[in-house]
């Protein structure tokens, strides 16, 4: 799923922090150090091809979501 950063916030029902627009590390698939990564990893996705300039990110299906986690539409 390729999304604009502006689409991620409403889909996740949160406001993205300024760091999401400035640092590619915010989008890393590191559930140990990033609570946001834990959310998408538990939903069965990982991030790839983060483009801060274009403000785009891809969520790639990795596995079935963890039970009880709502899947992105």
N, C-alpha and C positions, 0 to 999 in steps of 0.2 A: 504494500500500500504506500504510494508516494503521496506525501502531504506537505502543504505549506505549513509553516509554524503557526500561522493564524488559524489553521484548521485543527491543529493538535489541541490547542487550549479548549475550544468548545467541546470537542469530542471527549476529552478527559475531564471536562467540567472543572477546570482549574485555570488560573492565569499563569502563563509562563513567566518565570523570573527573568530579569535582565541578563543573567548569566547564560541562559539558554540561547540568547541571540549573540553573545560575545565569545563563548568558549566551547569548542567542540567536545571538550571533556564532559560537559553537562549531558551529552547524548551518549556517552560510553555505556556499554552493556556491563556495568559493574554494580551488581546488586548489593555487594558488601558495603560500598561507600556512597551509593547514590539511591535514595529512596524511590526516585522516579524510575530508575532502571529496574528496580525490583518490581514495580507495577507492570511495566510492559513485558518483562521476562516471565512473570507469573501468568500473564495473559497469553503467553505462547508466542511472543514476538521478540525480535532483536532489531536494533537500529543498524542501518547501513547508509552509506553515501550521504552523510550529513554535509550540507552546503550552507554555511553561514551567510555567504554573500547573497545567495538566491533565497535564503530562508526556507529550505526544503530538507526533508528527511524521508527516508524509506523505512517502513516497518516490514520486516520479512518474517513470515510464519516459520517457527522453529519446532513447535510441538503443540499438542492440545493444551488449552489453558488449564491451569491448576484449578481444581474443583472450588467453586464459590467465587471465582473471579469473573467479572463480566467481560465478555469478548467485545473488542472494538467493532463497530458496525462498518 
